[in-house]
Amino acid sequence: MKTFKFEESNFRVAPVSDRFAAFTIDCILLWIVVLCTMNDAVMAGDAKAIEDALRAPSVFQYSVYALIQICIICIFGRSAGKCALYLAPINIRTGQRTSALEYLLLRTPAWLIFSNFLIFDDFLDGWPIWINCLMIVFGSNSRGIHDFIAGTVIVDMPPDSKKGGSAKQQGDAPPHQPDTVGKQA
């Protein structure tokens, strides 16, 4: 039985810029939820109330956002931002895409804790999110703490791909190498 080795696979690790763009899309979705759930302040044009809500959404607004993300994860197996940018978490031990259950039970709680999204905000003064960001930028395969806990790596999954990697990546060329077919030296 052959053991999966990520380094030898045709998967391409998602660029850090794409990961942060996916995170930004998820944040924009949260802000849309916040604005849609505070009709009174928006309708009254109360700029101060809108600003306060965007800085510190309520538990209800986080709950609505979480419900939307859970539905998206259950349907597509990844967050809204990852769907928009064709990124997907794969299990680094098996090479298979993570299931929605793995995503929800392993990646999401670890991300919430170590990304300082909801927990430890005042107590730890924001340092977990910076450590996580540094790990994604400079770490092995752009993996954050939540990726190590869940045993995942985020890869490009272009729309033309069913198995993983683009059509070019599924050929004989090793990953991370430029396509030199048809080019002369």
C-alpha positions as CSV (number, residue, x, y, z in Angstrom):
1,M,0.0,0.0,0.0
2,K,1.5,3.3,-1.1
3,T,1.7,6.1,1.5
4,F,0.6,9.6,0.5
5,K,3.4,12.1,0.5
6,F,2.3,15.7,0.1
7,E,5.7,16.8,-1.2
8,E,5.5,14.3,-4.0
9,S,1.9,15.2,-4.9
10,N,0.6,17.4,-7.7
11,F,-1.1,19.7,-5.2
12,R,0.0,23.3,-5.2
13,V,0.0,25.1,-1.9
14,A,-2.2,28.1,-2.0
15,P,-0.3,31.4,-2.1
16,V,-0.4,33.3,1.2
17,S,-2.0,36.2,-0.7
18,D,-4.9,34.0,-1.7
19,R,-5.3,32.8,1.9
20,F,-5.5,36.3,3.2
21,A,-7.9,37.3,0.4
22,A,-10.2,34.4,1.4
23,F,-10.0,35.6,5.0
24,T,-10.9,39.1,3.8
25,I,-13.9,37.7,1.9
26,D,-15.1,35.9,5.1
27,C,-14.7,39.2,7.0
28,I,-16.7,41.1,4.4
29,L,-19.4,38.4,4.7
30,L,-19.5,39.1,8.5
31,W,-19.8,42.8,7.9
32,I,-22.7,42.2,5.5
33,V,-24.4,40.1,8.1
34,V,-23.8,42.8,10.7
35,L,-25.2,45.5,8.5
36,C,-28.2,43.4,7.5
37,T,-29.0,42.5,11.2
38,M,-29.0,46.1,12.5
39,N,-31.8,47.6,10.4
40,D,-32.8,50.2,13.0
41,A,-29.4,51.9,13.1
42,V,-29.0,51.7,9.3
43,M,-32.5,53.0,8.6
44,A,-32.0,55.8,11.1
45,G,-28.6,56.7,9.6
46,D,-27.0,56.4,13.0
47,A,-23.3,56.4,12.0
48,K,-22.1,55.9,15.5
49,A,-24.2,52.8,16.0
50,I,-23.0,51.4,12.7
51,E,-19.4,52.1,13.6
52,D,-19.8,50.4,17.0
53,A,-21.5,47.4,15.5
54,L,-18.7,46.9,12.9
55,R,-16.0,47.1,15.6
56,A,-17.7,44.7,18.0
57,P,-20.5,42.6,16.5
58,S,-23.0,41.2,18.9
59,V,-23.4,37.5,19.8
60,F,-26.5,37.4,17.7
61,Q,-24.6,38.7,14.6
62,Y,-21.8,36.3,15.1
63,S,-24.3,33.5,15.4
64,V,-26.0,34.4,12.1
65,Y,-22.6,34.6,10.4
66,A,-21.6,31.3,11.9
67,L,-24.8,29.7,10.7
68,I,-24.2,31.0,7.2
69,Q,-20.6,29.7,7.2
70,I,-21.7,26.3,8.6
71,C,-24.2,25.9,5.8
72,I,-21.6,26.9,3.2
73,I,-19.0,24.5,4.7
74,C,-21.6,21.6,4.8
75,I,-22.5,22.2,1.2
76,F,-19.0,23.0,-0.3
77,G,-16.6,21.6,2.3
78,R,-14.9,25.0,2.8
79,S,-15.6,28.5,3.9
80,A,-17.1,31.2,1.6
81,G,-13.8,32.9,1.0
82,K,-12.1,29.6,0.0
83,C,-15.0,28.8,-2.3
84,A,-14.7,32.2,-4.0
85,L,-10.9,31.7,-4.6
86,Y,-11.0,28.0,-5.4
87,L,-9.0,27.0,-2.4
88,A,-9.6,23.8,-0.4
89,P,-8.2,22.2,2.7
90,I,-6.8,18.7,2.2
91,N,-5.7,16.2,4.8
92,I,-2.0,16.2,4.7
93,R,-1.8,12.5,5.7
94,T,-4.3,11.1,3.1
95,G,-4.3,13.7,0.3
96,Q,-8.1,13.8,0.3
97,R,-10.2,16.9,0.7
98,T,-11.3,17.3,4.3
99,S,-14.9,16.5,5.0
100,A,-17.3,19.1,6.2
101,L,-17.3,17.4,9.6
102,E,-13.5,17.5,9.9
103,Y,-13.6,21.1,8.8
104,L,-16.2,22.1,11.4
105,L,-14.8,20.0,14.3
106,L,-11.1,20.4,13.8
107,R,-10.2,23.5,11.7
108,T,-12.9,25.9,12.8
109,P,-12.5,25.6,16.6
110,A,-8.7,25.8,16.3
111,W,-9.0,28.8,14.0
112,L,-11.4,30.5,16.4
113,I,-9.0,30.1,19.3
114,F,-5.7,30.8,17.6
115,S,-6.9,33.5,15.3
116,N,-8.3,35.6,18.1
117,F,-11.6,35.8,16.3
118,L,-13.9,35.5,19.3
119,I,-11.9,34.1,22.2
120,F,-9.1,35.7,24.3
121,D,-9.5,39.2,22.8
122,D,-8.9,41.2,25.9
123,F,-7.0,38.5,27.9
124,L,-4.2,37.8,25.4
125,D,-4.1,41.3,23.7
126,G,-4.3,39.9,20.2
127,W,-1.0,38.0,20.0
128,P,-2.5,34.6,18.8
129,I,-3.6,36.1,15.5
130,W,-0.1,37.5,14.9
131,I,1.6,34.2,15.6
132,N,-0.9,32.4,13.4
133,C,-0.3,35.0,10.6
134,L,3.5,34.6,10.9
135,M,3.2,30.8,10.7
136,I,1.1,31.1,7.6
137,V,3.5,33.6,5.9
138,F,6.8,31.9,6.9
139,G,5.9,28.4,8.0
140,S,6.0,25.1,6.2
141,N,3.5,24.9,3.4
142,S,1.9,28.1,4.7
143,R,0.2,26.3,7.5
144,G,-1.2,28.1,10.6
145,I,-1.7,26.6,14.0
146,H,-5.2,25.6,13.1
147,D,-3.8,23.7,10.0
148,F,-1.4,21.8,12.2
149,I,-4.1,20.8,14.7
150,A,-6.4,19.7,11.9
151,G,-3.7,18.0,9.8
152,T,-4.6,20.1,6.8
153,V,-2.9,22.2,4.1
154,I,-4.7,24.7,1.9
155,V,-4.2,24.1,-1.8
156,D,-5.4,25.6,-5.1
157,M,-8.4,23.7,-6.5
158,P,-9.2,25.4,-9.8
159,P,-12.7,24.9,-11.2
160,D,-11.4,22.6,-13.9
161,S,-10.1,20.2,-11.3
162,K,-11.9,17.2,-9.9
163,K,-9.0,15.4,-8.2
164,G,-6.8,18.3,-7.1
165,G,-4.5,20.7,-8.9
166,S,-5.1,22.2,-12.3
167,A,-5.1,20.2,-15.5
168,K,-1.5,21.3,-16.1
169,Q,-0.5,20.1,-12.6
170,Q,-2.1,16.7,-13.1
171,G,0.4,16.0,-15.9
172,D,3.9,14.7,-15.5
173,A,5.4,18.1,-14.4
174,P,6.3,18.1,-10.7
175,P,4.5,20.7,-8.5
176,H,6.0,24.2,-8.1
177,Q,7.8,23.9,-11.5
178,P,7.1,26.2,-14.4
179,D,5.5,24.6,-17.4
180,T,8.3,24.2,-20.0
181,V,6.4,22.1,-22.5
182,G,6.8,23.5,-26.0
183,K,9.5,26.0,-24.9
184,Q,13.1,25.8,-26.2
185,A,16.1,26.8,-24.1
